Amino acid sequence: MRDDAPLKDTAGGEPEQPEGERPKGPPLGEVLEFMRLLWAVDHGLQSTSKRMESTLGLTGPQRLVVRLVGRFPGITAGTLAQILHVHPSTLTGVLKRLEKRGLLERKADPLDGRKALFALTESGRALDIPSEGTVEASVQRVLSRMSRTRILCTQDVLTALAQELGGVPTPDEEGSEAGPRKSAPR
């Protein structure tokens, strides 16, 4: 199927899927099928995160924080929360657990003593590498099989959905004090 080819409507109002891409089970329609896939992704994220905890000692969210702190040494909790689209209080437990395990170190910001700057310890840097069995490795494999156009279109759809659900600020909200909404930590 071409990246930009629209789905054709059938006489029954159901979109016609290209061969090989037909969902299993009864026809659900575009909205319910999309929601079914979102739940499947969420379930996969949860399962992989649990598996990562038992094999790598880090959950998916903890590993993402390690990777981000590794990429941006000296990052504040507030900036991390903005990148992750969560309220800073949601991130506090993750940061404390990583600090307690000796993977992160916290230093006072010399310009603003109320803020903490986070960096990886030597043990944290040892985990800041691509690893099999992670959510990241799965995402990398899938993205490597997709065209840039498909990736950008998918990001557009996911961004719009996240904005609609309140998980990502809209461009109008980005400049306001609305900020990201709280989400449950995982």
N, C-alpha and C positions, 0 to 999 in steps of 0.2 A: 504494500500500500504506500502511495506517496505520502510524504510528511504532511502535506497540506490538503489531501483529498478529503472532502466532507463525507460523512456517513449518509447513505441514501435511505430515505424513509420507505418502508414497505407499505402495502395496502392496509395492514393492521396498525399502522402508526409506530411500529417499532423500527429503530434504525437498523439498516442492513449492515452487518459486520462483514469485513473481508474474510475469505476462507482462512482457516487457521487461527483466527482471532475470536471465534465464537465463544461466548461464555458458556460454562457448563450449568445445567439446570434450566429452570423455566425462564422465559424472557422477562426481564425486569423493567425494561425501559431505561433511558439514559440516566436519570437521577438516581434511581435505586441501584443500578449497576455501578455507578460511580461511587456511591456510598458503600456498597459491598466491597469494592476494591480498597477504599480507604480503611475500612475495618480490617481487611486482610493485611494491609501494610502495618497498621497499628499492632495487630496480633504478632506479626513477624518481628517488629521492633521490640516488643515486650519479650518474646521468646529468645531472640538473639541477645538481648541485654542480659537476661538471666543466665544464658549459656556463657556469655562473656565474663560475668561475675565469677562463675565457677572455674573457668579456664584461665582467664587473665587477671582475675581479682578486681576488675573494674566493671561497673555497669556501663551501658551505652552512654547515658548522660555524663557520667564521670569521665569516661574516655574522651568525649567531645570537649569537655572543659580542659582536660590535660592537653589535647591537641591545640586548642585555641590559646591557652596560656603559653604553650611552646612556640606558637607562631607570633604571639604578642607579649614578650616578657615585660613585666612591669605594668600589666593591665589592671585596671580597677574592677571591683565587683560590679559597679554600675555600668561600665562599658561592656563587660561580659554579658550582663543581663540584657543590655540593648541588642547585642549581637544575637543572643539566643531568644529574644522576644519573650522574656519572662520578667516578672517583678524581682528586684534584687533580693527580697526575702525568700523567694523560691530557691534561689541559688545558694543561700547561706549554708544550708545543711550539706550540700555537695562540696562546697569549698572547705567546710570544717572537717568533713570526713577525709578529704584528700590531704589536708594539712596534717591531721592526726596520723595518717598513714605515712607521713614523711615524703609525700610526692609534690607538695606545694609548700612554698615558704611565703610568709606575709611580712611585708616591711611597711613602715609608716611612710606616707608620701611626704617628702621633704618640703613641698610647697603647700600642703594642706594636711596637717596632722590628723584630721578627722578621717581621711581616706587611707585605705590600705592598698598597697601594690602587690600583685601576685606574680611569682616566678616559679619555675620548676626547680626542684632539687635535682641532685644527680640521679636519684632513683626515679624521679618523674621523667627526666630526659631519656632514661632507658626505655620508658614506655611510650615515648613520643615518636614512634616509628610506625610505618604501615604494618599491619598485622592481619593475618588470615583469621577468619572466624569472627570478624567484627562487622558491625553495621556499615562502617566506612568501606570495608573491602567489598561488601555486596553492592553498595552504591557505585563504587568505582567500576566494578565489572559491568553493571548495567549501563552506566553512562558511556563506557568505552564502546558499546554496541550501538549507540544512538547517534544520530546526526546532530550537529549543533542546533539546527532549526527545531528539531523535536525537543531537545533539552530546554531551549528558550521558551517554547510554547508551553511545555509542561510547567516550567517555573512560573510563567504568567498565570496559568490556571491555579496552581497551588497558592501563589501570592494573593490572587483575588479571593480565593476561598478562605485563606487565613485572615484576610482583612474583613471579609463578611462575618466571620465567626468571632472577630475581635482579638485574634491572636497576634496580628501584625497591624501596626497603625497604618491608616491610609495616608497618602501624601498630605492631605489637609491636616491630619492629626499629628504628623511628625513634628511640626513646629510648635504645637500646643503642649500643655502640661498633661494631656491625657495619658500619654505614654502607653507602654504595653500593659495589658491586663494580667492579673495573677493567673497562673495556671498551676495545677497540681504537680508537685515534683514526682518524678518517676524513678 
